[in-house]
Amino acid sequence: MDKDRDILEQVNQLVAEEHELRAKLQRHEVDETEEHRRLQSLEVQLDQCWDLLRQRRALRETGQDPDQASARPGDQVEGYLG
């Protein structure tokens, strides 16, 4: 479960970074193009974290080792939505 907590901590850090980025846009410290580019990157990273947590949960629920889960490439995780 420690790894789950580590992944959730990473999610919290990414969400905090997303909020800070939006605040910087409001303060005109970044332009919309930069904000959009960075938000896309954060969204992919968040999707990867959530996917990894789902993998770990599924492995645990089926009596397997959750440590066998691995982060999937961003384009693969993002492809699930399409």
mmCIF file of the N, C-alpha and C atoms, coordinates in Angstrom:
data_MODEL
# 
_entry.id   MODEL 
# 
loop_
_atom_site.group_PDB 
_atom_site.id 
_atom_site.type_symbol 
_atom_site.label_atom_id 
_atom_site.label_alt_id 
_atom_site.label_comp_id 
_atom_site.label_asym_id 
_atom_site.label_entity_id 
_atom_site.label_seq_id 
_atom_site.pdbx_PDB_ins_code 
_atom_site.Cartn_x 
_atom_site.Cartn_y 
_atom_site.Cartn_z 
_atom_site.occupancy 
_atom_site.B_iso_or_equiv 
_atom_site.pdbx_formal_charge 
_atom_site.auth_seq_id 
_atom_site.auth_comp_id 
_atom_site.auth_asym_id 
_atom_site.auth_atom_id 
_atom_site.pdbx_PDB_model_num 
ATOM 1   N N  . MET A 1 1  ? 0.808   -1.210  0.000   1.00 0.00 ? 1  MET A N  1 
ATOM 2   C CA . MET A 1 1  ? 0.000   0.000   0.000   1.00 0.00 ? 1  MET A CA 1 
ATOM 3   C C  . MET A 1 1  ? 0.847   1.269   0.000   1.00 0.00 ? 1  MET A C  1 
ATOM 4   N N  . ASP A 1 2  ? 2.103   1.151   0.412   1.00 0.00 ? 2  ASP A N  1 
ATOM 5   C CA . ASP A 1 2  ? 2.969   2.329   0.393   1.00 0.00 ? 2  ASP A CA 1 
ATOM 6   C C  . ASP A 1 2  ? 3.093   2.894   -1.015  1.00 0.00 ? 2  ASP A C  1 
ATOM 7   N N  . LYS A 1 3  ? 3.183   2.012   -2.009  1.00 0.00 ? 3  LYS A N  1 
ATOM 8   C CA . LYS A 1 3  ? 3.295   2.494   -3.382  1.00 0.00 ? 3  LYS A CA 1 
ATOM 9   C C  . LYS A 1 3  ? 2.020   3.233   -3.798  1.00 0.00 ? 3  LYS A C  1 
ATOM 10  N N  . ASP A 1 4  ? 0.866   2.742   -3.340  1.00 0.00 ? 4  ASP A N  1 
ATOM 11  C CA . ASP A 1 4  ? -0.379  3.449   -3.631  1.00 0.00 ? 4  ASP A CA 1 
ATOM 12  C C  . ASP A 1 4  ? -0.324  4.860   -3.058  1.00 0.00 ? 4  ASP A C  1 
ATOM 13  N N  . ARG A 1 5  ? 0.151   4.973   -1.844  1.00 0.00 ? 5  ARG A N  1 
ATOM 14  C CA . ARG A 1 5  ? 0.271   6.299   -1.214  1.00 0.00 ? 5  ARG A CA 1 
ATOM 15  C C  . ARG A 1 5  ? 1.244   7.180   -1.985  1.00 0.00 ? 5  ARG A C  1 
ATOM 16  N N  . ASP A 1 6  ? 2.344   6.591   -2.456  1.00 0.00 ? 6  ASP A N  1 
ATOM 17  C CA . ASP A 1 6  ? 3.318   7.354   -3.243  1.00 0.00 ? 6  ASP A CA 1 
ATOM 18  C C  . ASP A 1 6  ? 2.682   7.873   -4.533  1.00 0.00 ? 6  ASP A C  1 
ATOM 19  N N  . ILE A 1 7  ? 1.901   7.027   -5.173  1.00 0.00 ? 7  ILE A N  1 
ATOM 20  C CA . ILE A 1 7  ? 1.237   7.431   -6.417  1.00 0.00 ? 7  ILE A CA 1 
ATOM 21  C C  . ILE A 1 7  ? 0.220   8.533   -6.123  1.00 0.00 ? 7  ILE A C  1 
ATOM 22  N N  . LEU A 1 8  ? -0.535  8.383   -5.040  1.00 0.00 ? 8  LEU A N  1 
ATOM 23  C CA . LEU A 1 8  ? -1.506  9.419   -4.673  1.00 0.00 ? 8  LEU A CA 1 
ATOM 24  C C  . LEU A 1 8  ? -0.818  10.731  -4.318  1.00 0.00 ? 8  LEU A C  1 
ATOM 25  N N  . GLU A 1 9  ? 0.343   10.659  -3.706  1.00 0.00 ? 9  GLU A N  1 
ATOM 26  C CA . GLU A 1 9  ? 1.115   11.877  -3.410  1.00 0.00 ? 9  GLU A CA 1 
ATOM 27  C C  . GLU A 1 9  ? 1.539   12.551  -4.712  1.00 0.00 ? 9  GLU A C  1 
ATOM 28  N N  . GLN A 1 10 ? 1.937   11.751  -5.688  1.00 0.00 ? 10 GLN A N  1 
ATOM 29  C CA . GLN A 1 10 ? 2.293   12.314  -6.989  1.00 0.00 ? 10 GLN A CA 1 
ATOM 30  C C  . GLN A 1 10 ? 1.079   12.972  -7.629  1.00 0.00 ? 10 GLN A C  1 
ATOM 31  N N  . VAL A 1 11 ? -0.091  12.349  -7.508  1.00 0.00 ? 11 VAL A N  1 
ATOM 32  C CA . VAL A 1 11 ? -1.328  12.949  -8.026  1.00 0.00 ? 11 VAL A CA 1 
ATOM 33  C C  . VAL A 1 11 ? -1.553  14.302  -7.362  1.00 0.00 ? 11 VAL A C  1 
ATOM 34  N N  . ASN A 1 12 ? -1.408  14.358  -6.051  1.00 0.00 ? 12 ASN A N  1 
ATOM 35  C CA . ASN A 1 12 ? -1.603  15.623  -5.327  1.00 0.00 ? 12 ASN A CA 1 
ATOM 36  C C  . ASN A 1 12 ? -0.626  16.693  -5.799  1.00 0.00 ? 12 ASN A C  1 
ATOM 37  N N  . GLN A 1 13 ? 0.620   16.299  -6.051  1.00 0.00 ? 13 GLN A N  1 
ATOM 38  C CA . GLN A 1 13 ? 1.617   17.258  -6.535  1.00 0.00 ? 13 GLN A CA 1 
ATOM 39  C C  . GLN A 1 13 ? 1.263   17.775  -7.927  1.00 0.00 ? 13 GLN A C  1 
ATOM 40  N N  . LEU A 1 14 ? 0.804   16.878  -8.784  1.00 0.00 ? 14 LEU A N  1 
ATOM 41  C CA . LEU A 1 14 ? 0.422   17.283  -10.136 1.00 0.00 ? 14 LEU A CA 1 
ATOM 42  C C  . LEU A 1 14 ? -0.785  18.210  -10.116 1.00 0.00 ? 14 LEU A C  1 
ATOM 43  N N  . VAL A 1 15 ? -1.751  17.921  -9.256  1.00 0.00 ? 15 VAL A N  1 
ATOM 44  C CA . VAL A 1 15 ? -2.933  18.781  -9.138  1.00 0.00 ? 15 VAL A CA 1 
ATOM 45  C C  . VAL A 1 15 ? -2.527  20.159  -8.603  1.00 0.00 ? 15 VAL A C  1 
ATOM 46  N N  . ALA A 1 16 ? -1.625  20.183  -7.631  1.00 0.00 ? 16 ALA A N  1 
ATOM 47  C CA . ALA A 1 16 ? -1.142  21.468  -7.109  1.00 0.00 ? 16 ALA A CA 1 
ATOM 48  C C  . ALA A 1 16 ? -0.433  22.255  -8.208  1.00 0.00 ? 16 ALA A C  1 
ATOM 49  N N  . GLU A 1 17 ? 0.347   21.563  -9.019  1.00 0.00 ? 17 GLU A N  1 
ATOM 50  C CA . GLU A 1 17 ? 1.037   22.223  -10.127 1.00 0.00 ? 17 GLU A CA 1 
ATOM 51  C C  . GLU A 1 17 ? 0.028   22.772  -11.137 1.00 0.00 ? 17 GLU A C  1 
ATOM 52  N N  . GLU A 1 18 ? -1.037  22.012  -11.383 1.00 0.00 ? 18 GLU A N  1 
ATOM 53  C CA . GLU A 1 18 ? -2.082  22.468  -12.291 1.00 0.00 ? 18 GLU A CA 1 
ATOM 54  C C  . GLU A 1 18 ? -2.738  23.744  -11.751 1.00 0.00 ? 18 GLU A C  1 
ATOM 55  N N  . HIS A 1 19 ? -3.047  23.762  -10.471 1.00 0.00 ? 19 HIS A N  1 
ATOM 56  C CA . HIS A 1 19 ? -3.664  24.958  -9.863  1.00 0.00 ? 19 HIS A CA 1 
ATOM 57  C C  . HIS A 1 19 ? -2.723  26.157  -9.943  1.00 0.00 ? 19 HIS A C  1 
ATOM 58  N N  . GLU A 1 20 ? -1.452  25.920  -9.680  1.00 0.00 ? 20 GLU A N  1 
ATOM 59  C CA . GLU A 1 20 ? -0.471  27.013  -9.740  1.00 0.00 ? 20 GLU A CA 1 
ATOM 60  C C  . GLU A 1 20 ? -0.355  27.548  -11.167 1.00 0.00 ? 20 GLU A C  1 
ATOM 61  N N  . LEU A 1 21 ? -0.379  26.660  -12.130 1.00 0.00 ? 21 LEU A N  1 
ATOM 62  C CA . LEU A 1 21 ? -0.293  27.084  -13.521 1.00 0.00 ? 21 LEU A CA 1 
ATOM 63  C C  . LEU A 1 21 ? -1.491  27.954  -13.895 1.00 0.00 ? 21 LEU A C  1 
ATOM 64  N N  . ARG A 1 22 ? -2.662  27.557  -13.454 1.00 0.00 ? 22 ARG A N  1 
ATOM 65  C CA . ARG A 1 22 ? -3.857  28.360  -13.743 1.00 0.00 ? 22 ARG A CA 1 
ATOM 66  C C  . ARG A 1 22 ? -3.774  29.731  -13.051 1.00 0.00 ? 22 ARG A C  1 
ATOM 67  N N  . ALA A 1 23 ? -3.218  29.756  -11.851 1.00 0.00 ? 23 ALA A N  1 
ATOM 68  C CA . ALA A 1 23 ? -3.044  31.029  -11.139 1.00 0.00 ? 23 ALA A CA 1 
ATOM 69  C C  . ALA A 1 23 ? -2.038  31.922  -11.870 1.00 0.00 ? 23 ALA A C  1 
ATOM 70  N N  . LYS A 1 24 ? -0.983  31.312  -12.395 1.00 0.00 ? 24 LYS A N  1 
ATOM 71  C CA . LYS A 1 24 ? 0.014   32.093  -13.147 1.00 0.00 ? 24 LYS A CA 1 
ATOM 72  C C  . LYS A 1 24 ? -0.615  32.703  -14.395 1.00 0.00 ? 24 LYS A C  1 
ATOM 73  N N  . LEU A 1 25 ? -1.513  31.981  -15.036 1.00 0.00 ? 25 LEU A N  1 
ATOM 74  C CA . LEU A 1 25 ? -2.189  32.534  -16.200 1.00 0.00 ? 25 LEU A CA 1 
ATOM 75  C C  . LEU A 1 25 ? -3.020  33.750  -15.783 1.00 0.00 ? 25 LEU A C  1 
ATOM 76  N N  . GLN A 1 26 ? -3.716  33.637  -14.661 1.00 0.00 ? 26 GLN A N  1 
ATOM 77  C CA . GLN A 1 26 ? -4.517  34.756  -14.161 1.00 0.00 ? 26 GLN A CA 1 
ATOM 78  C C  . GLN A 1 26 ? -3.656  35.985  -13.867 1.00 0.00 ? 26 GLN A C  1 
ATOM 79  N N  . ARG A 1 27 ? -2.425  35.728  -13.387 1.00 0.00 ? 27 ARG A N  1 
ATOM 80  C CA . ARG A 1 27 ? -1.499  36.827  -13.060 1.00 0.00 ? 27 ARG A CA 1 
ATOM 81  C C  . ARG A 1 27 ? -0.664  37.251  -14.271 1.00 0.00 ? 27 ARG A C  1 
ATOM 82  N N  . HIS A 1 28 ? -0.940  36.657  -15.425 1.00 0.00 ? 28 HIS A N  1 
ATOM 83  C CA . HIS A 1 28 ? -0.233  36.950  -16.670 1.00 0.00 ? 28 HIS A CA 1 
ATOM 84  C C  . HIS A 1 28 ? 1.260   36.628  -16.583 1.00 0.00 ? 28 HIS A C  1 
ATOM 85  N N  . GLU A 1 29 ? 1.589   35.596  -15.811 1.00 0.00 ? 29 GLU A N  1 
ATOM 86  C CA . GLU A 1 29 ? 2.977   35.154  -15.698 1.00 0.00 ? 29 GLU A CA 1 
ATOM 87  C C  . GLU A 1 29 ? 3.324   34.126  -16.771 1.00 0.00 ? 29 GLU A C  1 
ATOM 88  N N  . VAL A 1 30 ? 2.302   33.533  -17.375 1.00 0.00 ? 30 VAL A N  1 
ATOM 89  C CA . VAL A 1 30 ? 2.468   32.652  -18.532 1.00 0.00 ? 30 VAL A CA 1 
ATOM 90  C C  . VAL A 1 30 ? 1.381   33.004  -19.534 1.00 0.00 ? 30 VAL A C  1 
ATOM 91  N N  . ASP A 1 31 ? 1.653   32.730  -20.797 1.00 0.00 ? 31 ASP A N  1 
ATOM 92  C CA . ASP A 1 31 ? 0.608   32.986  -21.791 1.00 0.00 ? 31 ASP A CA 1 
ATOM 93  C C  . ASP A 1 31 ? -0.240  31.732  -21.982 1.00 0.00 ? 31 ASP A C  1 
ATOM 94  N N  . GLU A 1 32 ? -1.331  31.879  -22.706 1.00 0.00 ? 32 GLU A N  1 
ATOM 95  C CA . GLU A 1 32 ? -2.275  30.775  -22.872 1.00 0.00 ? 32 GLU A CA 1 
ATOM 96  C C  . GLU A 1 32 ? -1.661  29.588  -23.598 1.00 0.00 ? 32 GLU A C  1 
ATOM 97  N N  . THR A 1 33 ? -0.774  29.854  -24.536 1.00 0.00 ? 33 THR A N  1 
ATOM 98  C CA . THR A 1 33 ? -0.134  28.763  -25.273 1.00 0.00 ? 33 THR A CA 1 
ATOM 99  C C  . THR A 1 33 ? 0.712   27.920  -24.342 1.00 0.00 ? 33 THR A C  1 
ATOM 100 N N  . GLU A 1 34 ? 1.499   28.570  -23.518 1.00 0.00 ? 34 GLU A N  1 
ATOM 101 C CA . GLU A 1 34 ? 2.345   27.850  -22.553 1.00 0.00 ? 34 GLU A CA 1 
ATOM 102 C C  . GLU A 1 34 ? 1.486   27.105  -21.540 1.00 0.00 ? 34 GLU A C  1 
ATOM 103 N N  . GLU A 1 35 ? 0.438   27.762  -21.059 1.00 0.00 ? 35 GLU A N  1 
ATOM 104 C CA . GLU A 1 35 ? -0.446  27.110  -20.097 1.00 0.00 ? 35 GLU A CA 1 
ATOM 105 C C  . GLU A 1 35 ? -1.072  25.859  -20.713 1.00 0.00 ? 35 GLU A C  1 
ATOM 106 N N  . HIS A 1 36 ? -1.547  25.966  -21.936 1.00 0.00 ? 36 HIS A N  1 
ATOM 107 C CA . HIS A 1 36 ? -2.196  24.840  -22.601 1.00 0.00 ? 36 HIS A CA 1 
ATOM 108 C C  . HIS A 1 36 ? -1.206  23.684  -22.785 1.00 0.00 ? 36 HIS A C  1 
ATOM 109 N N  . ARG A 1 37 ? -0.002  23.992  -23.220 1.00 0.00 ? 37 ARG A N  1 
ATOM 110 C CA . ARG A 1 37 ? 1.012   22.961  -23.432 1.00 0.00 ? 37 ARG A CA 1 
ATOM 111 C C  . ARG A 1 37 ? 1.321   22.233  -22.132 1.00 0.00 ? 37 ARG A C  1 
ATOM 112 N N  . ARG A 1 38 ? 1.528   22.997  -21.075 1.00 0.00 ? 38 ARG A N  1 
ATOM 113 C CA . ARG A 1 38 ? 1.868   22.397  -19.788 1.00 0.00 ? 38 ARG A CA 1 
ATOM 114 C C  . ARG A 1 38 ? 0.691   21.646  -19.182 1.00 0.00 ? 38 ARG A C  1 
ATOM 115 N N  . LEU A 1 39 ? -0.523  22.158  -19.363 1.00 0.00 ? 39 LEU A N  1 
ATOM 116 C CA . LEU A 1 39 ? -1.706  21.451  -18.855 1.00 0.00 ? 39 LEU A CA 1 
ATOM 117 C C  . LEU A 1 39 ? -1.879  20.104  -19.542 1.00 0.00 ? 39 LEU A C  1 
ATOM 118 N N  . GLN A 1 40 ? -1.626  20.055  -20.836 1.00 0.00 ? 40 GLN A N  1 
ATOM 119 C CA . GLN A 1 40 ? -1.725  18.782  -21.549 1.00 0.00 ? 40 GLN A CA 1 
ATOM 120 C C  . GLN A 1 40 ? -0.758  17.762  -20.958 1.00 0.00 ? 40 GLN A C  1 
ATOM 121 N N  . SER A 1 41 ? 0.453   18.192  -20.665 1.00 0.00 ? 41 SER A N  1 
ATOM 122 C CA . SER A 1 41 ? 1.450   17.305  -20.080 1.00 0.00 ? 41 SER A CA 1 
ATOM 123 C C  . SER A 1 41 ? 1.002   16.821  -18.701 1.00 0.00 ? 41 SER A C  1 
ATOM 124 N N  . LEU A 1 42 ? 0.477   17.733  -17.895 1.00 0.00 ? 42 LEU A N  1 
ATOM 125 C CA . LEU A 1 42 ? -0.002  17.357  -16.559 1.00 0.00 ? 42 LEU A CA 1 
ATOM 126 C C  . LEU A 1 42 ? -1.161  16.369  -16.642 1.00 0.00 ? 42 LEU A C  1 
ATOM 127 N N  . GLU A 1 43 ? -2.055  16.584  -17.589 1.00 0.00 ? 43 GLU A N  1 
ATOM 128 C CA . GLU A 1 43 ? -3.205  15.689  -17.732 1.00 0.00 ? 43 GLU A CA 1 
ATOM 129 C C  . GLU A 1 43 ? -2.770  14.276  -18.100 1.00 0.00 ? 43 GLU A C  1 
ATOM 130 N N  . VAL A 1 44 ? -1.777  14.162  -18.966 1.00 0.00 ? 44 VAL A N  1 
ATOM 131 C CA . VAL A 1 44 ? -1.264  12.842  -19.337 1.00 0.00 ? 44 VAL A CA 1 
ATOM 132 C C  . VAL A 1 44 ? -0.641  12.172  -18.119 1.00 0.00 ? 44 VAL A C  1 
ATOM 133 N N  . GLN A 1 45 ? 0.152   12.917  -17.365 1.00 0.00 ? 45 GLN A N  1 
ATOM 134 C CA . GLN A 1 45 ? 0.779   12.356  -16.170 1.00 0.00 ? 45 GLN A CA 1 
ATOM 135 C C  . GLN A 1 45 ? -0.264  11.902  -15.149 1.00 0.00 ? 45 GLN A C  1 
ATOM 136 N N  . LEU A 1 46 ? -1.310  12.703  -14.977 1.00 0.00 ? 46 LEU A N  1 
ATOM 137 C CA . LEU A 1 46 ? -2.386  12.318  -14.058 1.00 0.00 ? 46 LEU A CA 1 
ATOM 138 C C  . LEU A 1 46 ? -3.087  11.055  -14.534 1.00 0.00 ? 46 LEU A C  1 
ATOM 139 N N  . ASP A 1 47 ? -3.370  10.982  -15.828 1.00 0.00 ? 47 ASP A N  1 
ATOM 140 C CA . ASP A 1 47 ? -4.007  9.774   -16.364 1.00 0.00 ? 47 ASP A CA 1 
ATOM 141 C C  . ASP A 1 47 ? -3.133  8.548   -16.156 1.00 0.00 ? 47 ASP A C  1 
ATOM 142 N N  . GLN A 1 48 ? -1.824  8.711   -16.298 1.00 0.00 ? 48 GLN A N  1 
ATOM 143 C CA . GLN A 1 48 ? -0.910  7.596   -16.068 1.00 0.00 ? 48 GLN A CA 1 
ATOM 144 C C  . GLN A 1 48 ? -0.960  7.150   -14.605 1.00 0.00 ? 48 GLN A C  1 
ATOM 145 N N  . CYS A 1 49 ? -1.014  8.096   -13.691 1.00 0.00 ? 49 CYS A N  1 
ATOM 146 C CA . CYS A 1 49 ? -1.096  7.755   -12.264 1.00 0.00 ? 49 CYS A CA 1 
ATOM 147 C C  . CYS A 1 49 ? -2.382  6.998   -11.959 1.00 0.00 ? 49 CYS A C  1 
ATOM 148 N N  . TRP A 1 50 ? -3.518  7.510   -12.460 1.00 0.00 ? 50 TRP A N  1 
ATOM 149 C CA . TRP A 1 50 ? -4.792  6.852   -12.199 1.00 0.00 ? 50 TRP A CA 1 
ATOM 150 C C  . TRP A 1 50 ? -4.822  5.462   -12.825 1.00 0.00 ? 50 TRP A C  1 
ATOM 151 N N  . ASP A 1 51 ? -4.265  5.317   -14.016 1.00 0.00 ? 51 ASP A N  1 
ATOM 152 C CA . ASP A 1 51 ? -4.202  4.016   -14.666 1.00 0.00 ? 51 ASP A CA 1 
ATOM 153 C C  . ASP A 1 51 ? -3.374  3.045   -13.834 1.00 0.00 ? 51 ASP A C  1 
ATOM 154 N N  . LEU A 1 52 ? -2.257  3.510   -13.315 1.00 0.00 ? 52 LEU A N  1 
ATOM 155 C CA . LEU A 1 52 ? -1.399  2.654   -12.497 1.00 0.00 ? 52 LEU A CA 1 
ATOM 156 C C  . LEU A 1 52 ? -2.122  2.225   -11.221 1.00 0.00 ? 52 LEU A C  1 
ATOM 157 N N  . LEU A 1 53 ? -2.839  3.141   -10.597 1.00 0.00 ? 53 LEU A N  1 
ATOM 158 C CA . LEU A 1 53 ? -3.614  2.777   -9.408  1.00 0.00 ? 53 LEU A CA 1 
ATOM 159 C C  . LEU A 1 53 ? -4.696  1.752   -9.733  1.00 0.00 ? 53 LEU A C  1 
ATOM 160 N N  . ARG A 1 54 ? -5.368  1.911   -10.880 1.00 0.00 ? 54 ARG A N  1 
ATOM 161 C CA . ARG A 1 54 ? -6.386  0.936   -11.287 1.00 0.00 ? 54 ARG A CA 1 
ATOM 162 C C  . ARG A 1 54 ? -5.760  -0.436  -11.534 1.00 0.00 ? 54 ARG A C  1 
ATOM 163 N N  . GLN A 1 55 ? -4.604  -0.454  -12.185 1.00 0.00 ? 55 GLN A N  1 
ATOM 164 C CA . GLN A 1 55 ? -3.908  -1.720  -12.415 1.00 0.00 ? 55 GLN A CA 1 
ATOM 165 C C  . GLN A 1 55 ? -3.581  -2.399  -11.091 1.00 0.00 ? 55 GLN A C  1 
ATOM 166 N N  . ARG A 1 56 ? -3.043  -1.612  -10.161 1.00 0.00 ? 56 ARG A N  1 
ATOM 167 C CA . ARG A 1 56 ? -2.659  -2.164  -8.858  1.00 0.00 ? 56 ARG A CA 1 
ATOM 168 C C  . ARG A 1 56 ? -3.872  -2.727  -8.123  1.00 0.00 ? 56 ARG A C  1 
ATOM 169 N N  . ARG A 1 57 ? -4.989  -2.002  -8.163  1.00 0.00 ? 57 ARG A N  1 
ATOM 170 C CA . ARG A 1 57 ? -6.211  -2.461  -7.506  1.00 0.00 ? 57 ARG A CA 1 
ATOM 171 C C  . ARG A 1 57 ? -6.702  -3.764  -8.140  1.00 0.00 ? 57 ARG A C  1 
ATOM 172 N N  . ALA A 1 58 ? -6.707  -3.824  -9.466  1.00 0.00 ? 58 ALA A N  1 
ATOM 173 C CA . ALA A 1 58 ? -7.177  -5.026  -10.161 1.00 0.00 ? 58 ALA A CA 1 
ATOM 174 C C  . ALA A 1 58 ? -6.299  -6.231  -9.820  1.00 0.00 ? 58 ALA A C  1 
ATOM 175 N N  . LEU A 1 59 ? -5.001  -6.033  -9.793  1.00 0.00 ? 59 LEU A N  1 
ATOM 176 C CA . LEU A 1 59 ? -4.103  -7.133  -9.435  1.00 0.00 ? 59 LEU A CA 1 
ATOM 177 C C  . LEU A 1 59 ? -4.348  -7.592  -8.000  1.00 0.00 ? 59 LEU A C  1 
ATOM 178 N N  . ARG A 1 60 ? -4.496  -6.641  -7.098  1.00 0.00 ? 60 ARG A N  1 
ATOM 179 C CA . ARG A 1 60 ? -4.734  -6.961  -5.689  1.00 0.00 ? 60 ARG A CA 1 
ATOM 180 C C  . ARG A 1 60 ? -6.046  -7.739  -5.530  1.00 0.00 ? 60 ARG A C  1 
ATOM 181 N N  . GLU A 1 61 ? -7.086  -7.286  -6.225  1.00 0.00 ? 61 GLU A N  1 
ATOM 182 C CA . GLU A 1 61 ? -8.405  -7.927  -6.109  1.00 0.00 ? 61 GLU A CA 1 
ATOM 183 C C  . GLU A 1 61 ? -8.433  -9.341  -6.680  1.00 0.00 ? 61 GLU A C  1 
ATOM 184 N N  . THR A 1 62 ? -7.508  -9.647  -7.572  1.00 0.00 ? 62 THR A N  1 
ATOM 185 C CA . THR A 1 62 ? -7.464  -10.991 -8.159  1.00 0.00 ? 62 THR A CA 1 
ATOM 186 C C  . THR A 1 62 ? -6.371  -11.847 -7.515  1.00 0.00 ? 62 THR A C  1 
ATOM 187 N N  . GLY A 1 63 ? -5.861  -11.391 -6.361  1.00 0.00 ? 63 GLY A N  1 
ATOM 188 C CA . GLY A 1 63 ? -4.885  -12.170 -5.607  1.00 0.00 ? 63 GLY A CA 1 
ATOM 189 C C  . GLY A 1 63 ? -3.483  -12.140 -6.175  1.00 0.00 ? 63 GLY A C  1 
ATOM 190 N N  . GLN A 1 64 ? -3.231  -11.205 -7.070  1.00 0.00 ? 64 GLN A N  1 
ATOM 191 C CA . GLN A 1 64 ? -1.903  -11.086 -7.660  1.00 0.00 ? 64 GLN A CA 1 
ATOM 192 C C  . GLN A 1 64 ? -1.124  -9.965  -6.979  1.00 0.00 ? 64 GLN A C  1 
ATOM 193 N N  . ASP A 1 65 ? 0.143   -9.890  -7.306  1.00 0.00 ? 65 ASP A N  1 
ATOM 194 C CA . ASP A 1 65 ? 1.040   -8.896  -6.721  1.00 0.00 ? 65 ASP A CA 1 
ATOM 195 C C  . ASP A 1 65 ? 0.838   -7.536  -7.394  1.00 0.00 ? 65 ASP A C  1 
ATOM 196 N N  . PRO A 1 66 ? 0.359   -6.533  -6.655  1.00 0.00 ? 66 PRO A N  1 
ATOM 197 C CA . PRO A 1 66 ? 0.140   -5.221  -7.260  1.00 0.00 ? 66 PRO A CA 1 
ATOM 198 C C  . PRO A 1 66 ? 1.432   -4.566  -7.744  1.00 0.00 ? 66 PRO A C  1 
ATOM 199 N N  . ASP A 1 67 ? 2.570   -5.023  -7.233  1.00 0.00 ? 67 ASP A N  1 
ATOM 200 C CA . ASP A 1 67 ? 3.844   -4.462  -7.680  1.00 0.00 ? 67 ASP A CA 1 
ATOM 201 C C  . ASP A 1 67 ? 4.190   -4.879  -9.105  1.00 0.00 ? 67 ASP A C  1 
ATOM 202 N N  . GLN A 1 68 ? 3.402   -5.782  -9.681  1.00 0.00 ? 68 GLN A N  1 
ATOM 203 C CA . GLN A 1 68 ? 3.618   -6.178  -11.073 1.00 0.00 ? 68 GLN A CA 1 
ATOM 204 C C  . GLN A 1 68 ? 3.040   -5.131  -12.040 1.00 0.00 ? 68 GLN A C  1 
ATOM 205 N N  . ALA A 1 69 ? 2.248   -4.209  -11.529 1.00 0.00 ? 69 ALA A N  1 
ATOM 206 C CA . ALA A 1 69 ? 1.699   -3.138  -12.366 1.00 0.00 ? 69 ALA A CA 1 
ATOM 207 C C  . ALA A 1 69 ? 2.831   -2.215  -12.790 1.00 0.00 ? 69 ALA A C  1 
ATOM 208 N N  . SER A 1 70 ? 2.671   -1.636  -13.953 1.00 0.00 ? 70 SER A N  1 
ATOM 209 C CA . SER A 1 70 ? 3.686   -0.697  -14.425 1.00 0.00 ? 70 SER A CA 1 
ATOM 210 C C  . SER A 1 70 ? 3.020   0.463   -15.153 1.00 0.00 ? 70 SER A C  1 
ATOM 211 N N  . ALA A 1 71 ? 3.697   1.597   -15.100 1.00 0.00 ? 71 ALA A N  1 
ATOM 212 C CA . ALA A 1 71 ? 3.173   2.783   -15.778 1.00 0.00 ? 71 ALA A CA 1 
ATOM 213 C C  . ALA A 1 71 ? 3.198   2.538   -17.281 1.00 0.00 ? 71 ALA A C  1 
ATOM 214 N N  . ARG A 1 72 ? 2.091   2.855   -17.913 1.00 0.00 ? 72 ARG A N  1 
ATOM 215 C CA . ARG A 1 72 ? 1.999   2.702   -19.360 1.00 0.00 ? 72 ARG A CA 1 
ATOM 216 C C  . ARG A 1 72 ? 2.359   4.024   -20.028 1.00 0.00 ? 72 ARG A C  1 
ATOM 217 N N  . PRO A 1 73 ? 2.806   3.962   -21.280 1.00 0.00 ? 73 PRO A N  1 
ATOM 218 C CA . PRO A 1 73 ? 3.141   5.207   -22.002 1.00 0.00 ? 73 PRO A CA 1 
ATOM 219 C C  . PRO A 1 73 ? 1.922   6.123   -22.104 1.00 0.00 ? 73 PRO A C  1 
ATOM 220 N N  . GLY A 1 74 ? 2.187   7.410   -22.114 1.00 0.00 ? 74 GLY A N  1 
ATOM 221 C CA . GLY A 1 74 ? 1.111   8.388   -22.168 1.00 0.00 ? 74 GLY A CA 1 
ATOM 222 C C  . GLY A 1 74 ? 0.204   8.222   -23.358 1.00 0.00 ? 74 GLY A C  1 
ATOM 223 N N  . ASP A 1 75 ? 0.769   7.912   -24.523 1.00 0.00 ? 75 ASP A N  1 
ATOM 224 C CA . ASP A 1 75 ? -0.086  7.770   -25.700 1.00 0.00 ? 75 ASP A CA 1 
ATOM 225 C C  . ASP A 1 75 ? -0.996  6.548   -25.591 1.00 0.00 ? 75 ASP A C  1 
ATOM 226 N N  . GLN A 1 76 ? -0.557  5.534   -24.885 1.00 0.00 ? 76 GLN A N  1 
ATOM 227 C CA . GLN A 1 76 ? -1.395  4.352   -24.681 1.00 0.00 ? 76 GLN A CA 1 
ATOM 228 C C  . GLN A 1 76 ? -2.539  4.678   -23.714 1.00 0.00 ? 76 GLN A C  1 
ATOM 229 N N  . VAL A 1 77 ? -2.221  5.326   -22.614 1.00 0.00 ? 77 VAL A N  1 
ATOM 230 C CA . VAL A 1 77 ? -3.234  5.679   -21.618 1.00 0.00 ? 77 VAL A CA 1 
ATOM 231 C C  . VAL A 1 77 ? -4.243  6.659   -22.222 1.00 0.00 ? 77 VAL A C  1 
ATOM 232 N N  . GLU A 1 78 ? -3.758  7.632   -22.964 1.00 0.00 ? 78 GLU A N  1 
ATOM 233 C CA . GLU A 1 78 ? -4.643  8.607   -23.582 1.00 0.00 ? 78 GLU A CA 1 
ATOM 234 C C  . GLU A 1 78 ? -5.494  7.961   -24.670 1.00 0.00 ? 78 GLU A C  1 
ATOM 235 N N  . GLY A 1 79 ? -4.998  6.913   -25.300 1.00 0.00 ? 79 GLY A N  1 
ATOM 236 C CA . GLY A 1 79 ? -5.726  6.216   -26.348 1.00 0.00 ? 79 GLY A CA 1 
ATOM 237 C C  . GLY A 1 79 ? -6.965  5.516   -25.850 1.00 0.00 ? 79 GLY A C  1 
ATOM 238 N N  . TYR A 1 80 ? -7.032  5.243   -24.533 1.00 0.00 ? 80 TYR A N  1 
ATOM 239 C CA . TYR A 1 80 ? -8.204  4.571   -23.960 1.00 0.00 ? 80 TYR A CA 1 
ATOM 240 C C  . TYR A 1 80 ? -9.451  5.430   -24.120 1.00 0.00 ? 80 TYR A C  1 
ATOM 241 N N  . LEU A 1 81 ? -9.255  6.740   -24.131 1.00 0.00 ? 81 LEU A N  1 
ATOM 242 C CA . LEU A 1 81 ? -10.397 7.644   -24.167 1.00 0.00 ? 81 LEU A CA 1 
ATOM 243 C C  . LEU A 1 81 ? -10.959 7.807   -25.572 1.00 0.00 ? 81 LEU A C  1 
ATOM 244 N N  . GLY A 1 82 ? -10.166 7.482   -26.569 1.00 0.00 ? 82 GLY A N  1 
ATOM 245 C CA . GLY A 1 82 ? -10.544 7.737   -27.951 1.00 0.00 ? 82 GLY A CA 1 
ATOM 246 C C  . GLY A 1 82 ? -11.359 6.706   -28.597 1.00 0.00 ? 82 GLY A C  1 
# 
